[in-house]
Amino acid sequence: MAKKGMLTRKQYKSIKKMDHNDMETWVESIYQSGYNDGRKSVPGIDLEEVKKVILNIKGIGEKKATAIIESLDINMAKKVESTQKEC
C-alpha cells in the first residue's frame, strides 16, 4: 500500500537528474502547493462576528466598534497583499 506524499521511483529518478535551477523550481512548486493547501484548510475570520463580540465589551459603542472593524479589515488586506507578493 502506497503512502500519501511518498515519491515514486520515477519521480525519484527525475529528481536525481535535476540541475540546480530545476531543483529550485521543483522545491518552490512543492512549497507553494503546501502553502496553498494550508491556506485552504484555515477558515477565514468573520468581521461581523468580531464586531458582535466587540459590542459586548462595556465602553465600546457602535462607532468605536465600526472603527475597529475597519482598521482590522485594512490591516488584514495589507497582510494578504504582502503575503501574495512573497509567494
PEVEN-V754226 format. One record per backbone hydrogen bond with DSSP energy under -1.0 kcal/mol. CO is the residue of the C=O (numbers start at 1). NH is the residue of the N-H. If there is no record, write none. Layout:
BEGIN
co	nh
CO	NH
CO	NH
END
This chain:
BEGIN
co	nh
3	6
8	12
9	13
10	14
11	15
12	16
13	17
15	18
19	23
20	24
21	25
22	26
23	27
24	28
25	29
26	30
27	31
28	32
29	33
30	34
31	35
32	36
33	37
34	38
35	39
36	40
37	41
46	50
47	51
48	52
49	53
50	54
51	55
54	57
57	60
61	65
62	66
63	67
64	68
65	69
66	70
67	71
68	72
69	73
70	74
71	75
72	76
73	77
74	78
75	79
76	80
77	81
78	82
79	83
80	84
81	85
82	86
83	87
END
